[in-house]
Amino acid sequence: MMPRAVLPWMIVLALASTLRAQTPVPSPPAAAEAIEPDRPDVTNGAHIVHTGQVQLELGGILTRAGAREHNFGSPITARIGVAKWIEARIATDGLLSLADGQSRATGFGNVQLAAKLRLWADPDGEALLSILPGVTLPTANAEKGLGSGDADYSAALLTGVDLGRRGHLDVNYGFGAIGGGAGRPHFTQHLASASANLTIDKWSPYVELYAFSKLAPDAGAVTAVDAGAIYTLNPSMAVDAGLQFGISQAAPGFAAFAGFSFSVGHSRDKGSRTVVTSAFPRVRGQD
């Protein structure tokens, strides 16, 4: 027979053990999502920057447009998460430098105002189809050949699909009314691009094929392929680098580029985790 003095303690221990078994153990906080940059390629993803976040992208590109023609651009873009379905964007070509072996023109490039709007989302609210309308303000010096001196108006449809557990494919179709410059009327421009990437730990190598119908009123179609990699430093920072090679006769033969992307602020989207994305038009010295 169990001694009476021991019985109460056995009951207390049994109740404590039962309470511990029924008390839910708090789950560890969800890990921040990996960065999903669109740069350095031409193709943009459908993803919308989370509400309350500001994403900044900085880059540089050196283009060999001809035997003695070398161009440099330093694009900068800010993306602002306004709501779950829209982000505001302001971008600039940054400092431009065009050299043809005999002369050099340097100055500030154009400024683009745009917004990315989510048209269709999955059950978790992640954008599957977005549209990116924008207007380019002619702030670049047309007399130096840094721009046309006319405003451009464009829009692009953005979508993507996962390829297995690690792969992803983004596809864009864009169209615009591009200023002809020198008093010439605007001309219609079409863009088609596809970019495939593979996520391997913190690395994301990619390859892209893109084509513009033309970049100037009397120019031919531009088709090029570029490849590179993005390295995630942490959930809010990433660096990238890559090379581009022209395919069509009108495309620059070679370009090298690199950039840095980061975000500030915290997402105010309910149930979301911190997501950093990076996308902006890359200056290729072709305008």
C-alpha positions as a Python dict, from the first residue, in 0.01 Angstrom:
ca = {
    (1, 'M'): (0, 0, 0),
    (2, 'M'): (128, 350, -93),
    (3, 'P'): (191, 577, 207),
    (4, 'R'): (-70, 853, 244),
    (5, 'A'): (199, 1126, 253),
    (6, 'V'): (320, 1028, -92),
    (7, 'L'): (-22, 1013, -261),
    (8, 'P'): (-86, 1392, -286),
    (9, 'W'): (253, 1447, -444),
    (10, 'M'): (188, 1176, -701),
    (11, 'I'): (-141, 1346, -796),
    (12, 'V'): (30, 1685, -834),
    (13, 'L'): (303, 1539, -1057),
    (14, 'A'): (46, 1361, -1272),
    (15, 'L'): (-157, 1681, -1322),
    (16, 'A'): (158, 1880, -1405),
    (17, 'S'): (260, 1620, -1662),
    (18, 'T'): (-87, 1634, -1819),
    (19, 'L'): (-81, 2015, -1839),
    (20, 'R'): (262, 2012, -2006),
    (21, 'A'): (138, 1764, -2264),
    (22, 'Q'): (-165, 1983, -2344),
    (23, 'T'): (22, 2315, -2354),
    (24, 'P'): (107, 2396, -2718),
    (25, 'V'): (473, 2458, -2784),
    (26, 'P'): (511, 2789, -2974),
    (27, 'S'): (639, 2743, -3326),
    (28, 'P'): (959, 2922, -3420),
    (29, 'P'): (907, 3236, -3627),
    (30, 'A'): (886, 3180, -4000),
    (31, 'A'): (1211, 3237, -4180),
    (32, 'A'): (1227, 3539, -4402),
    (33, 'E'): (1166, 3458, -4767),
    (34, 'A'): (1456, 3461, -5005),
    (35, 'I'): (1510, 3769, -5217),
    (36, 'E'): (1338, 3757, -5560),
    (37, 'P'): (1520, 4012, -5776),
    (38, 'D'): (1423, 4095, -6132),
    (39, 'R'): (1749, 4271, -6210),
    (40, 'P'): (1984, 4235, -6370),
    (41, 'D'): (1782, 4095, -6659),
    (42, 'V'): (1531, 4279, -6878),
    (43, 'T'): (1245, 4053, -6769),
    (44, 'N'): (1041, 4162, -6467),
    (45, 'G'): (860, 3928, -6230),
    (46, 'A'): (491, 3959, -6142),
    (47, 'H'): (569, 3993, -5769),
    (48, 'I'): (452, 4309, -5588),
    (49, 'V'): (670, 4466, -5317),
    (50, 'H'): (497, 4421, -4982),
    (51, 'T'): (303, 4710, -4831),
    (52, 'G'): (528, 4936, -4625),
    (53, 'Q'): (852, 4822, -4785),
    (54, 'V'): (1081, 5035, -4999),
    (55, 'Q'): (1319, 4850, -5229),
    (56, 'L'): (1621, 5019, -5384),
    (57, 'E'): (1831, 4886, -5671),
    (58, 'L'): (2163, 5023, -5789),
    (59, 'G'): (2363, 4902, -6085),
    (60, 'G'): (2616, 4969, -6354),
    (61, 'I'): (2649, 4844, -6711),
    (62, 'L'): (2931, 4883, -6962),
    (63, 'T'): (2829, 4822, -7324),
    (64, 'R'): (3048, 4772, -7629),
    (65, 'A'): (2813, 4896, -7901),
    (66, 'G'): (3072, 4909, -8181),
    (67, 'A'): (3440, 4876, -8263),
    (68, 'R'): (3519, 5208, -8094),
    (69, 'E'): (3188, 5282, -7925),
    (70, 'H'): (3160, 5218, -7550),
    (71, 'N'): (2868, 5328, -7333),
    (72, 'F'): (2816, 5331, -6957),
    (73, 'G'): (2496, 5359, -6752),
    (74, 'S'): (2422, 5354, -6379),
    (75, 'P'): (2049, 5290, -6331),
    (76, 'I'): (1878, 5343, -5995),
    (77, 'T'): (1523, 5239, -5904),
    (78, 'A'): (1303, 5275, -5598),
    (79, 'R'): (999, 5048, -5556),
    (80, 'I'): (741, 5134, -5292),
    (81, 'G'): (482, 4886, -5164),
    (82, 'V'): (158, 5088, -5155),
    (83, 'A'): (-96, 4805, -5113),
    (84, 'K'): (-114, 4429, -5165),
    (85, 'W'): (-207, 4483, -5529),
    (86, 'I'): (10, 4778, -5631),
    (87, 'E'): (361, 4916, -5602),
    (88, 'A'): (484, 5258, -5710),
    (89, 'R'): (815, 5292, -5893),
    (90, 'I'): (1053, 5570, -5982),
    (91, 'A'): (1366, 5495, -6184),
    (92, 'T'): (1644, 5682, -6352),
    (93, 'D'): (1916, 5591, -6601),
    (94, 'G'): (2155, 5764, -6362),
    (95, 'L'): (2484, 5891, -6498),
    (96, 'L'): (2533, 5815, -6868),
    (97, 'S'): (2852, 5826, -7069),
    (98, 'L'): (2872, 5765, -7446),
    (99, 'A'): (3209, 5747, -7623),
    (100, 'D'): (3277, 5680, -7992),
    (101, 'G'): (3656, 5708, -7999),
    (102, 'Q'): (3653, 6074, -8104),
    (103, 'S'): (3423, 6239, -7850),
    (104, 'R'): (3248, 6166, -7523),
    (105, 'A'): (2907, 6279, -7396),
    (106, 'T'): (2825, 6258, -7026),
    (107, 'G'): (2514, 6357, -6834),
    (108, 'F'): (2205, 6257, -6641),
    (109, 'G'): (1964, 6013, -6805),
    (110, 'N'): (1587, 5991, -6830),
    (111, 'V'): (1347, 5939, -6539),
    (112, 'Q'): (1070, 5679, -6544),
    (113, 'L'): (751, 5683, -6335),
    (114, 'A'): (561, 5355, -6324),
    (115, 'A'): (336, 5130, -6118),
    (116, 'K'): (307, 4752, -6104),
    (117, 'L'): (-50, 4629, -6055),
    (118, 'R'): (-147, 4274, -5965),
    (119, 'L'): (-415, 4138, -6200),
    (120, 'W'): (-434, 3777, -6083),
    (121, 'A'): (-310, 3608, -5766),
    (122, 'D'): (-283, 3256, -5623),
    (123, 'P'): (-473, 3156, -5304),
    (124, 'D'): (-187, 3294, -5092),
    (125, 'G'): (-211, 3634, -5258),
    (126, 'E'): (113, 3601, -5458),
    (127, 'A'): (87, 3770, -5798),
    (128, 'L'): (66, 3539, -6098),
    (129, 'L'): (-10, 3807, -6357),
    (130, 'S'): (73, 4177, -6330),
    (131, 'I'): (81, 4479, -6558),
    (132, 'L'): (349, 4747, -6553),
    (133, 'P'): (247, 5076, -6719),
    (134, 'G'): (492, 5365, -6716),
    (135, 'V'): (595, 5697, -6863),
    (136, 'T'): (954, 5803, -6930),
    (137, 'L'): (1026, 6172, -6878),
    (138, 'P'): (1280, 6322, -7123),
    (139, 'T'): (1529, 6454, -6867),
    (140, 'A'): (1835, 6335, -7064),
    (141, 'N'): (2013, 6590, -7285),
    (142, 'A'): (1899, 6525, -7643),
    (143, 'E'): (2166, 6755, -7791),
    (144, 'K'): (2436, 6528, -7644),
    (145, 'G'): (2261, 6219, -7777),
    (146, 'L'): (2177, 6090, -7430),
    (147, 'G'): (1805, 6070, -7510),
    (148, 'S'): (1546, 6149, -7774),
    (149, 'G'): (1406, 6455, -7596),
    (150, 'D'): (1056, 6303, -7613),
    (151, 'A'): (846, 6126, -7351),
    (152, 'D'): (791, 5750, -7390),
    (153, 'Y'): (475, 5560, -7291),
    (154, 'S'): (482, 5186, -7231),
    (155, 'A'): (311, 4891, -7064),
    (156, 'A'): (414, 4531, -7006),
    (157, 'L'): (237, 4213, -6901),
    (158, 'L'): (435, 4005, -6651),
    (159, 'T'): (385, 3643, -6554),
    (160, 'G'): (585, 3343, -6436),
    (161, 'V'): (572, 2978, -6340),
    (162, 'D'): (774, 2751, -6112),
    (163, 'L'): (974, 2473, -6279),
    (164, 'G'): (1000, 2202, -6018),
    (165, 'R'): (1122, 2283, -5668),
    (166, 'R'): (1418, 2503, -5763),
    (167, 'G'): (1349, 2645, -6107),
    (168, 'H'): (1140, 2942, -6220),
    (169, 'L'): (1053, 3099, -6556),
    (170, 'D'): (937, 3460, -6602),
    (171, 'V'): (788, 3581, -6930),
    (172, 'N'): (711, 3940, -7039),
    (173, 'Y'): (539, 4103, -7333),
    (174, 'G'): (562, 4481, -7361),
    (175, 'F'): (459, 4751, -7604),
    (176, 'G'): (506, 5125, -7614),
    (177, 'A'): (498, 5453, -7801),
    (178, 'I'): (860, 5566, -7813),
    (179, 'G'): (971, 5918, -7899),
    (180, 'G'): (1147, 5943, -8234),
    (181, 'G'): (1340, 6258, -8145),
    (182, 'A'): (1434, 6550, -8372),
    (183, 'G'): (1067, 6631, -8429),
    (184, 'R'): (982, 6284, -8560),
    (185, 'P'): (662, 6113, -8447),
    (186, 'H'): (649, 5837, -8187),
    (187, 'F'): (698, 5484, -8316),
    (188, 'T'): (557, 5157, -8185),
    (189, 'Q'): (792, 4925, -8000),
    (190, 'H'): (732, 4564, -7892),
    (191, 'L'): (928, 4364, -7637),
    (192, 'A'): (926, 3990, -7572),
    (193, 'S'): (1148, 3826, -7311),
    (194, 'A'): (1188, 3508, -7109),
    (195, 'S'): (1421, 3452, -6815),
    (196, 'A'): (1483, 3117, -6642),
    (197, 'N'): (1663, 3080, -6310),
    (198, 'L'): (1764, 2804, -6072),
    (199, 'T'): (1791, 2847, -5694),
    (200, 'I'): (2090, 2673, -5537),
    (201, 'D'): (2129, 2773, -5172),
    (202, 'K'): (2210, 3147, -5183),
    (203, 'W'): (2292, 3143, -5554),
    (204, 'S'): (2045, 3199, -5835),
    (205, 'P'): (2204, 3163, -6180),
    (206, 'Y'): (1987, 3265, -6474),
    (207, 'V'): (1979, 3286, -6852),
    (208, 'E'): (1757, 3518, -7056),
    (209, 'L'): (1657, 3575, -7417),
    (210, 'Y'): (1492, 3904, -7516),
    (211, 'A'): (1399, 4094, -7830),
    (212, 'F'): (1293, 4453, -7907),
    (213, 'S'): (1122, 4524, -8237),
    (214, 'K'): (1345, 4833, -8266),
    (215, 'L'): (1507, 5097, -8047),
    (216, 'A'): (1498, 5381, -8300),
    (217, 'P'): (1259, 5472, -8585),
    (218, 'D'): (1492, 5351, -8861),
    (219, 'A'): (1673, 5076, -8667),
    (220, 'G'): (1639, 4700, -8695),
    (221, 'A'): (1523, 4446, -8438),
    (222, 'V'): (1744, 4389, -8134),
    (223, 'T'): (1783, 4034, -8006),
    (224, 'A'): (2026, 3937, -7732),
    (225, 'V'): (2099, 3674, -7470),
    (226, 'D'): (2236, 3741, -7125),
    (227, 'A'): (2335, 3522, -6833),
    (228, 'G'): (2452, 3583, -6481),
    (229, 'A'): (2392, 3507, -6117),
    (230, 'I'): (2235, 3665, -5810),
    (231, 'Y'): (2382, 3604, -5465),
    (232, 'T'): (2166, 3660, -5158),
    (233, 'L'): (2366, 3822, -4879),
    (234, 'N'): (2070, 3813, -4638),
    (235, 'P'): (1689, 3835, -4673),
    (236, 'S'): (1709, 4209, -4748),
    (237, 'M'): (2024, 4233, -4961),
    (238, 'A'): (2153, 4077, -5281),
    (239, 'V'): (2427, 4137, -5536),
    (240, 'D'): (2434, 4036, -5902),
    (241, 'A'): (2659, 4025, -6206),
    (242, 'G'): (2643, 3897, -6561),
    (243, 'L'): (2726, 3927, -6930),
    (244, 'Q'): (2520, 4000, -7240),
    (245, 'F'): (2586, 3902, -7603),
    (246, 'G'): (2409, 4041, -7908),
    (247, 'I'): (2247, 3806, -8157),
    (248, 'S'): (2095, 4036, -8417),
    (249, 'Q'): (2297, 4282, -8623),
    (250, 'A'): (2137, 4582, -8451),
    (251, 'A'): (2220, 4456, -8101),
    (252, 'P'): (2535, 4566, -7918),
    (253, 'G'): (2795, 4293, -7933),
    (254, 'F'): (2882, 4274, -7565),
    (255, 'A'): (2790, 4415, -7225),
    (256, 'A'): (2894, 4349, -6865),
    (257, 'F'): (2686, 4451, -6565),
    (258, 'A'): (2666, 4428, -6187),
    (259, 'G'): (2438, 4562, -5916),
    (260, 'F'): (2323, 4572, -5556),
    (261, 'S'): (1966, 4554, -5421),
    (262, 'F'): (1829, 4611, -5072),
    (263, 'S'): (1504, 4689, -4892),
    (264, 'V'): (1405, 4897, -4591),
    (265, 'G'): (1088, 4896, -4384),
    (266, 'H'): (864, 4614, -4264),
    (267, 'S'): (578, 4449, -4445),
    (268, 'R'): (232, 4550, -4325),
    (269, 'D'): (60, 4277, -4524),
    (270, 'K'): (-123, 4048, -4281),
    (271, 'G'): (33, 3705, -4254),
    (272, 'S'): (321, 3788, -4485),
    (273, 'R'): (690, 3735, -4431),
    (274, 'T'): (961, 3979, -4524),
    (275, 'V'): (1018, 3963, -4898),
    (276, 'V'): (1270, 4164, -5093),
    (277, 'T'): (1241, 4204, -5465),
    (278, 'S'): (1443, 4401, -5707),
    (279, 'A'): (1359, 4507, -6058),
    (280, 'F'): (1436, 4799, -6280),
    (281, 'P'): (1497, 4876, -6644),
    (282, 'R'): (1863, 4819, -6721),
    (283, 'V'): (2035, 5087, -6926),
    (284, 'R'): (2219, 4919, -7213),
    (285, 'G'): (2355, 5223, -7392),
    (286, 'Q'): (2126, 5148, -7687),
    (287, 'D'): (1889, 5445, -7666),
}
